[in-house]
Amino acid sequence: MNVAFVLLTHSSDEPAGIERAVASLASGLREIGHRALIIAAGPPRAEDEHDLVRLASLHLPHPLLFDDLPQLFADPEPVRREVLEILTAHDINVVCWADAVVGLGFLSPAPPGVRTALMVHFLREDDHMRRSLAQRPDAVLAVSPFLIDEAARTGLDTTGWHALPNALPSTGQAPCHDERERLRRTGPVRIVARADPYKGIAELLNALPEGFGRPVQIVLAAAAFELGRGMQTELINACRARAAAFPNVEVLPAIPWLGVQPFLAEAALTLVPSTRPETFGNVAAESLSVGTPVVAYRFGHLPVLVGGAGRLVDLDVLSGLGRSSLLTGNTLEAVDFADNAARLWQAAAELLDNADAYHAASAQALHQVSDQSSAAVAENFLRITAGSLTPATAPGRA
């Protein structure tokens, strides 16, 4: 089968979740004998892989500002026409719009007879999302049951949606028990994140207790898109300045996709300090795949993903405001993440100090992501997009 993914922002080793997820799924499809093509905006780059096709009709500025997106589609006809030509030329059977906007879900330019799928990686209620769903894709693939529930809570019709987890880039290699024990005693705490304020790195650094007693290493990477010009550079510089106040804290540059799992395998544990709910949690999944426990807040999809393979910290919400499953709007703004970040460090220290609990979490970690290999996720993707699953038997919704 020939499958195409459309993701305008795609590039090799881009420090972003959707790009990494699409690459891992495409790799899984190739592993089980299918062809997977990725269609992205131009211009071509030296590092582009063989099955990456760049559009001549659309070039993205670098970095791309989200506010600039509407201007890119003032005249969508050239892009629509070129995508149709590519899908026809490559005899595509299934095309997957990786997002309502940068995945062209709102245009859905598929030739007759080609099955379509729309990926939903984060909650959006905008016109592009409504237009994408109005195209009636053959399958809607949300990244987690949590996201499906949240979409339904906001009023979207999620009938027939399927939960398809992000695939792991590789099977990963977990350290042996003796090495894991050495890491528990003296290994570094590690964090991998995109330079986005909602990843919670600034709050985490501000809450780091004096005398934490072991190395803290933070990979903080700038993506090819951002909310405001210079925002990522400003955040990285601020985090580096804060880290410089501690002798054992480093802010490291980006690492390749396939380097994340080995990097986290050599950590005592992984912190995921996001201050907005993770609809999946790529970094957490990759940490678990190499037996490294995860410490994070108990919201979003992370409670299901992490389970007993680490520690989950309940958010302390200011009194007088109720909780919601997503903690949006006024409720989320009422969360003091400075105080909550301190509790993340406390949970991390307590887990590292308890050998039995730590090794139990490490052993559980591999089980938490045992069905998320690229080949397994690719098989589920094909079953869903081929129409052989009903909503009642979709993964995560049974």
MIZA-337860 format. One record per residue (C-alpha): residue in one letter; residue number from 0; chain; y, x negated, z negated. Coordinates in steps of 0.05 Angstrom, whole numbers, plus 5000, padded with zeros to 4 digits. Each point is the difference from the previous one (the first is absolute). Layout:
# MIZA-337860
[atom a,NUM,A,[Y,X,Z]]
...
This chain:
# MIZA-337860
[atom m,0,A,[5000,5000,5000]]
[atom n,1,A,[5071,4977,5015]]
[atom v,2,A,[5050,5012,4944]]
[atom a,3,A,[5075,4988,5001]]
[atom f,4,A,[5047,4995,4940]]
[atom v,5,A,[5074,5009,5011]]
[atom l,6,A,[5044,4964,4949]]
[atom l,7,A,[5066,4975,5027]]
[atom t,8,A,[5011,4952,4942]]
[atom h,9,A,[4932,4967,5004]]
[atom s,10,A,[4996,4924,4999]]
[atom s,11,A,[4947,4951,4975]]
[atom d,12,A,[5007,4985,4925]]
[atom e,13,A,[5058,5048,4991]]
[atom p,14,A,[5007,5009,4925]]
[atom a,15,A,[4995,5076,5002]]
[atom g,16,A,[4946,5049,4982]]
[atom i,17,A,[4993,5042,5063]]
[atom e,18,A,[4998,4939,5045]]
[atom r,19,A,[4947,4968,4957]]
[atom a,20,A,[4960,5065,4997]]
[atom v,21,A,[5001,5010,5076]]
[atom a,22,A,[4979,4928,5012]]
[atom s,23,A,[4941,5007,4951]]
[atom l,24,A,[4977,5066,5030]]
[atom a,25,A,[5005,4972,5071]]
[atom s,26,A,[4959,4940,4978]]
[atom g,27,A,[4947,5046,4972]]
[atom l,28,A,[4996,5039,5065]]
[atom r,29,A,[4989,4935,5038]]
[atom e,30,A,[4948,4979,4950]]
[atom i,31,A,[4958,5062,5014]]
[atom g,32,A,[5005,4992,5075]]
[atom h,33,A,[5061,5039,5022]]
[atom r,34,A,[5065,4979,5032]]
[atom a,35,A,[5064,5006,4959]]
[atom l,36,A,[5069,4992,5031]]
[atom i,37,A,[5066,4997,4962]]
[atom i,38,A,[5064,5022,5036]]
[atom a,39,A,[5065,4972,4971]]
[atom a,40,A,[5072,4992,5020]]
[atom g,41,A,[5022,4938,5037]]
[atom p,42,A,[5018,4946,5012]]
[atom p,43,A,[4934,4960,5005]]
[atom r,44,A,[4988,4946,4947]]
[atom a,45,A,[4960,4936,5004]]
[atom e,46,A,[4955,5021,4943]]
[atom d,47,A,[4981,5067,5033]]
[atom e,48,A,[4925,5012,5004]]
[atom h,49,A,[4962,5019,5063]]
[atom d,50,A,[4995,5074,4983]]
[atom l,51,A,[5074,5008,4982]]
[atom v,52,A,[5041,5032,5055]]
[atom r,53,A,[5076,4996,4996]]
[atom l,54,A,[5044,5054,5030]]
[atom a,55,A,[5051,4977,5052]]
[atom s,56,A,[5040,5064,4990]]
[atom l,57,A,[5016,4989,4926]]
[atom h,58,A,[5021,4938,4963]]
[atom l,59,A,[5013,5003,4925]]
[atom p,60,A,[5057,4963,4966]]
[atom h,61,A,[4981,4950,4946]]
[atom p,62,A,[5003,5021,4946]]
[atom l,63,A,[4995,5073,5016]]
[atom l,64,A,[5044,5044,4956]]
[atom f,65,A,[4971,5069,4985]]
[atom d,66,A,[5068,5031,5015]]
[atom d,67,A,[4996,4972,5070]]
[atom l,68,A,[4934,5035,5017]]
[atom p,69,A,[5031,5065,5029]]
[atom q,70,A,[5040,4959,5050]]
[atom l,71,A,[4937,4968,5028]]
[atom f,72,A,[4977,5068,5026]]
[atom a,73,A,[5064,5027,5029]]
[atom d,74,A,[4962,5002,5066]]
[atom p,75,A,[4925,5001,4983]]
[atom e,76,A,[4977,5011,5071]]
[atom p,77,A,[4991,4926,5020]]
[atom v,78,A,[4958,4987,4938]]
[atom r,79,A,[4959,5063,5009]]
[atom r,80,A,[4986,4984,5072]]
[atom e,81,A,[4980,4927,4986]]
[atom v,82,A,[4953,5020,4944]]
[atom l,83,A,[4966,5051,5045]]
[atom e,84,A,[4992,4946,5053]]
[atom i,85,A,[4968,4951,4950]]
[atom l,86,A,[4952,5052,4972]]
[atom t,87,A,[4979,5019,5071]]
[atom a,88,A,[4993,4928,5024]]
[atom h,89,A,[4956,4981,4941]]
[atom d,90,A,[4957,5063,5005]]
[atom i,91,A,[5015,5019,4927]]
[atom n,92,A,[4956,5053,4968]]
[atom v,93,A,[5037,5007,4933]]
[atom v,94,A,[5073,4983,4986]]
[atom c,95,A,[5025,4995,4929]]
[atom w,96,A,[5073,5008,4983]]
[atom a,97,A,[5008,4954,4939]]
[atom d,98,A,[5062,5036,4976]]
[atom a,99,A,[5043,5060,5018]]
[atom v,100,A,[5057,4955,5023]]
[atom v,101,A,[4981,4927,5013]]
[atom g,102,A,[4931,5025,5020]]
[atom l,103,A,[5031,5050,5050]]
[atom g,104,A,[4964,5059,4968]]
[atom f,105,A,[5061,5043,5014]]
[atom l,106,A,[4992,4987,5075]]
[atom s,107,A,[4924,4999,5003]]
[atom p,108,A,[4997,4977,5072]]
[atom a,109,A,[4925,5006,5013]]
[atom p,110,A,[4968,5012,5068]]
[atom p,111,A,[4957,5063,5008]]
[atom g,112,A,[4931,4992,4969]]
[atom v,113,A,[5020,4944,4952]]
[atom r,114,A,[4989,5018,4927]]
[atom t,115,A,[5059,4988,4953]]
[atom a,116,A,[5006,4982,4927]]
[atom l,117,A,[5062,4994,4956]]
[atom m,118,A,[4999,4952,4941]]
[atom v,119,A,[5040,5017,4938]]
[atom h,120,A,[5011,4941,4954]]
[atom f,121,A,[5058,5027,4959]]
[atom l,122,A,[5030,5068,4986]]
[atom r,123,A,[5053,5022,5048]]
[atom e,124,A,[5030,5069,5009]]
[atom d,125,A,[5049,4984,5056]]
[atom d,126,A,[5007,5029,5069]]
[atom h,127,A,[4958,4945,5031]]
[atom m,128,A,[4942,5019,4955]]
[atom r,129,A,[5007,5074,5018]]
[atom r,130,A,[5002,4983,5074]]
[atom s,131,A,[4939,4955,4993]]
[atom l,132,A,[4959,5056,4967]]
[atom a,133,A,[5026,5050,5052]]
[atom q,134,A,[4967,4957,5053]]
[atom r,135,A,[4934,5023,4969]]
[atom p,136,A,[4963,4933,4997]]
[atom d,137,A,[4925,5006,4999]]
[atom a,138,A,[4998,4965,4933]]
[atom v,139,A,[5049,4984,4945]]
[atom l,140,A,[4979,4939,4960]]
[atom a,141,A,[5034,4993,4932]]
[atom v,142,A,[4989,4935,4963]]
[atom s,143,A,[4976,5033,4936]]
[atom p,144,A,[4983,5068,4969]]
[atom f,145,A,[5061,4988,4955]]
[atom l,146,A,[5045,5001,5061]]
[atom i,147,A,[4967,5063,5027]]
[atom d,148,A,[5012,5035,4934]]
[atom e,149,A,[5073,4977,4998]]
[atom a,150,A,[5012,5023,5072]]
[atom a,151,A,[4971,5068,4983]]
[atom r,152,A,[5043,5003,4937]]
[atom t,153,A,[5063,4992,5043]]
[atom g,154,A,[4979,5057,5045]]
[atom l,155,A,[4967,4965,5059]]
[atom d,156,A,[4938,5034,5027]]
[atom t,157,A,[4945,4949,4987]]
[atom t,158,A,[4943,5044,5024]]
[atom g,159,A,[4951,4954,5035]]
[atom w,160,A,[5032,4935,4979]]
[atom h,161,A,[4952,4944,4984]]
[atom a,162,A,[5006,4943,4950]]
[atom l,163,A,[4984,4933,5032]]
[atom p,164,A,[5011,4939,4956]]
[atom n,165,A,[5030,4935,5026]]
[atom a,166,A,[4947,4950,5019]]
[atom l,167,A,[4994,4932,4968]]
[atom p,168,A,[5017,4942,5046]]
[atom s,169,A,[4935,4964,4982]]
[atom t,170,A,[4942,5007,4952]]
[atom g,171,A,[5032,4950,4953]]
[atom q,172,A,[4966,4948,4957]]
[atom a,173,A,[4999,5011,4925]]
[atom p,174,A,[4995,4940,4952]]
[atom c,175,A,[4937,4990,4960]]
[atom h,176,A,[4998,5022,4927]]
[atom d,177,A,[5016,4931,4972]]
[atom e,178,A,[5059,4992,5046]]
[atom r,179,A,[5024,5070,4983]]
[atom e,180,A,[4997,4981,4926]]
[atom r,181,A,[5041,4938,5013]]
[atom l,182,A,[5051,5042,5036]]
[atom r,183,A,[5002,5050,4942]]
[atom r,184,A,[5016,4943,4952]]
[atom t,185,A,[5050,4960,5040]]
[atom g,186,A,[5010,5029,5070]]
[atom p,187,A,[5066,5026,5027]]
[atom v,188,A,[5023,5072,5003]]
[atom r,189,A,[5017,5015,5073]]
[atom i,190,A,[5041,5052,5037]]
[atom v,191,A,[5005,5011,5075]]
[atom a,192,A,[5055,5046,5026]]
[atom r,193,A,[5049,5015,5055]]
[atom a,194,A,[5072,4988,4982]]
[atom d,195,A,[5016,5072,4984]]
[atom p,196,A,[5036,5022,4937]]
[atom y,197,A,[4947,5053,4987]]
[atom k,198,A,[4946,4946,4993]]
[atom g,199,A,[5027,4988,4930]]
[atom i,200,A,[5004,4925,5002]]
[atom a,201,A,[5070,4995,4970]]
[atom e,202,A,[4982,5046,4942]]
[atom l,203,A,[4935,4960,4989]]
[atom l,204,A,[5037,4934,4997]]
[atom n,205,A,[5053,5027,4954]]
[atom a,206,A,[4946,5025,4952]]
[atom l,207,A,[4959,4936,4999]]
[atom p,208,A,[4990,4983,4926]]
[atom e,209,A,[5018,4930,4976]]
[atom g,210,A,[4938,4958,4989]]
[atom f,211,A,[4955,5041,5045]]
[atom g,212,A,[4959,4937,5003]]
[atom r,213,A,[4972,4995,5070]]
[atom p,214,A,[5026,4991,5072]]
[atom v,215,A,[5029,5060,5036]]
[atom q,216,A,[5001,4995,5076]]
[atom i,217,A,[5035,5051,5043]]
[atom v,218,A,[4994,5004,5076]]
[atom l,219,A,[5062,5036,5024]]
[atom a,220,A,[5006,5010,5075]]
[atom a,221,A,[5054,5028,5046]]
[atom a,222,A,[4977,5051,5052]]
[atom a,223,A,[5030,5011,5070]]
[atom f,224,A,[5032,5064,4974]]
[atom e,225,A,[5044,5017,4940]]
[atom l,226,A,[5042,5054,4969]]
[atom g,227,A,[5065,4962,5004]]
[atom r,228,A,[5021,4937,5035]]
[atom g,229,A,[4987,4939,4957]]
[atom m,230,A,[4966,5040,4946]]
[atom q,231,A,[4935,4961,5002]]
[atom t,232,A,[5034,4931,4999]]
[atom e,233,A,[5043,5023,4942]]
[atom l,234,A,[4940,5025,4961]]
[atom i,235,A,[4960,4936,5012]]
[atom n,236,A,[5058,4956,4979]]
[atom a,237,A,[5011,5042,4937]]
[atom c,238,A,[4926,4995,4981]]
[atom r,239,A,[4999,4925,5012]]
[atom a,240,A,[5061,4992,4956]]
[atom r,241,A,[4968,5040,4945]]
[atom a,242,A,[4934,4963,5007]]
[atom a,243,A,[5036,4934,4993]]
[atom a,244,A,[5014,5018,4927]]
[atom f,245,A,[4926,4994,4984]]
[atom p,246,A,[4962,4934,5006]]
[atom n,247,A,[4935,5034,5021]]
[atom v,248,A,[5024,5051,5051]]
[atom e,249,A,[5002,4988,5075]]
[atom v,250,A,[5024,5044,5057]]
[atom l,251,A,[4959,4980,5061]]
[atom p,252,A,[5010,5013,5074]]
[atom a,253,A,[4959,5048,5042]]
[atom i,254,A,[4926,4985,5014]]
[atom p,255,A,[4958,5024,5059]]
[atom w,256,A,[4960,5065,4995]]
[atom l,257,A,[4934,4964,4994]]
[atom g,258,A,[5028,4955,4946]]
[atom v,259,A,[5014,5056,4951]]
[atom q,260,A,[4929,5011,4976]]
[atom p,261,A,[4986,4925,4987]]
[atom f,262,A,[5068,4995,4965]]
[atom l,263,A,[4984,5058,4954]]
[atom a,264,A,[4928,4976,4989]]
[atom e,265,A,[5030,4940,4964]]
[atom a,266,A,[5041,5043,4953]]
[atom a,267,A,[4984,5020,4929]]
[atom l,268,A,[5025,5069,5018]]
[atom t,269,A,[5047,5035,5049]]
[atom l,270,A,[5061,5039,4980]]
[atom v,271,A,[5023,5058,5043]]
[atom p,272,A,[5067,5020,4969]]
[atom s,273,A,[5024,5050,5053]]
[atom t,274,A,[5052,5048,4973]]
[atom r,275,A,[4983,5054,5051]]
[atom p,276,A,[4930,5028,5007]]
[atom e,277,A,[4955,4960,5047]]
[atom t,278,A,[4967,5049,5047]]
[atom f,279,A,[4943,4950,5008]]
[atom g,280,A,[5010,4929,4974]]
[atom n,281,A,[4979,4946,5049]]
[atom v,282,A,[5013,4943,4951]]
[atom a,283,A,[4960,5034,4945]]
[atom a,284,A,[4942,5013,5047]]
[atom e,285,A,[4999,4928,5025]]
[atom s,286,A,[5002,4975,4928]]
[atom l,287,A,[4942,5044,4980]]
[atom s,288,A,[4960,4976,5061]]
[atom v,289,A,[4998,4930,4970]]
[atom g,290,A,[4986,5022,4929]]
[atom t,291,A,[5070,4990,4972]]
[atom p,292,A,[5021,5055,4952]]
[atom v,293,A,[5065,5039,5013]]
[atom v,294,A,[5054,5021,4951]]
[atom a,295,A,[5047,5055,5026]]
[atom y,296,A,[5034,5065,4982]]
[atom r,297,A,[4958,5063,4995]]
[atom f,298,A,[5029,5039,5058]]
[atom g,299,A,[4990,5009,5075]]
[atom h,300,A,[4931,4983,5028]]
[atom l,301,A,[4991,4939,4954]]
[atom p,302,A,[4963,5037,4944]]
[atom v,303,A,[4946,5019,5050]]
[atom l,304,A,[4999,4934,5036]]
[atom v,305,A,[5000,4955,4938]]
[atom g,306,A,[4960,5045,4953]]
[atom g,307,A,[4969,4957,4946]]
[atom a,308,A,[5013,4935,5037]]
[atom g,309,A,[5061,4981,4961]]
[atom r,310,A,[5054,5034,4958]]
[atom l,311,A,[5045,5058,5018]]
[atom v,312,A,[5064,5011,4961]]
[atom d,313,A,[5027,5070,4988]]
[atom l,314,A,[5073,5006,5018]]
[atom d,315,A,[5046,5016,4943]]
[atom v,316,A,[5045,5057,5026]]
[atom l,317,A,[5063,5016,4963]]
[atom s,318,A,[4994,5062,4957]]
[atom g,319,A,[5026,5066,5025]]
[atom l,320,A,[4972,4993,5071]]
[atom g,321,A,[4932,5022,5022]]
[atom r,322,A,[4950,4959,5037]]
[atom s,323,A,[4976,5013,5071]]
[atom s,324,A,[4942,4969,5036]]
[atom l,325,A,[5047,4958,5042]]
[atom l,326,A,[5057,4991,4950]]
[atom t,327,A,[5052,5013,5053]]
[atom g,328,A,[5073,5017,4996]]
[atom n,329,A,[5032,5005,4932]]
[atom t,330,A,[4935,4988,4964]]
[atom l,331,A,[4988,4932,5032]]
[atom e,332,A,[5073,4980,4991]]
[atom a,333,A,[4990,5013,4926]]
[atom v,334,A,[4948,4945,4995]]
[atom d,335,A,[5026,4936,4969]]
[atom f,336,A,[4960,4948,5038]]
[atom a,337,A,[5029,4944,4959]]
[atom d,338,A,[4962,5026,4940]]
[atom n,339,A,[4939,5019,5040]]
[atom a,340,A,[4996,4931,5032]]
[atom a,341,A,[4996,4969,4931]]
[atom r,342,A,[4939,5045,4988]]
[atom l,343,A,[4968,4973,5064]]
[atom w,344,A,[5004,4929,4972]]
[atom q,345,A,[4972,5024,4934]]
[atom a,346,A,[4941,5034,5035]]
[atom a,347,A,[4988,4937,5040]]
[atom a,348,A,[4999,4956,4938]]
[atom e,349,A,[4953,5047,4963]]
[atom l,350,A,[4951,5002,5058]]
[atom l,351,A,[5000,4924,5007]]
[atom d,352,A,[4988,4992,4926]]
[atom n,353,A,[4939,5045,5000]]
[atom a,354,A,[4943,4963,5035]]
[atom d,355,A,[4951,5058,5000]]
[atom a,356,A,[5050,5051,5027]]
[atom y,357,A,[5025,4950,5051]]
[atom h,358,A,[4932,4984,5029]]
[atom a,359,A,[4981,5074,5001]]
[atom a,360,A,[5063,5014,5040]]
[atom s,361,A,[4985,4942,5047]]
[atom a,362,A,[4929,5026,5012]]
[atom q,363,A,[5026,5070,5012]]
[atom a,364,A,[5051,4976,5050]]
[atom l,365,A,[4951,4988,5056]]
[atom h,366,A,[4971,5070,4992]]
[atom q,367,A,[5069,5032,5005]]
[atom v,368,A,[5008,4976,5073]]
[atom s,369,A,[4928,4997,5022]]
[atom d,370,A,[5012,5052,5055]]
[atom q,371,A,[5063,4969,5027]]
[atom s,372,A,[4973,4946,5046]]
[atom s,373,A,[5033,5000,5068]]
[atom a,374,A,[4934,5022,5033]]
[atom a,375,A,[4989,5057,4952]]
[atom v,376,A,[5071,5026,5007]]
[atom a,377,A,[4995,4994,5076]]
[atom e,378,A,[4936,5042,4999]]
[atom n,379,A,[5035,5054,4960]]
[atom f,380,A,[5060,4996,5047]]
[atom l,381,A,[4956,5013,5060]]
[atom r,382,A,[4963,5057,4967]]
[atom i,383,A,[5065,5035,4983]]
[atom t,384,A,[5035,4989,5066]]
[atom a,385,A,[4938,5020,5038]]
[atom g,386,A,[5005,5067,4965]]
[atom s,387,A,[4931,4999,4968]]
[atom l,388,A,[5028,5009,4929]]
[atom t,389,A,[5025,5066,4973]]
[atom p,390,A,[5056,5001,4948]]
[atom a,391,A,[4948,5017,4947]]
[atom t,392,A,[4963,4935,5012]]
[atom a,393,A,[5058,4953,5013]]
[atom p,394,A,[4999,4936,4958]]
[atom g,395,A,[5036,5009,4935]]
[atom r,396,A,[5003,5076,5007]]
[atom a,397,A,[4929,5021,4986]]
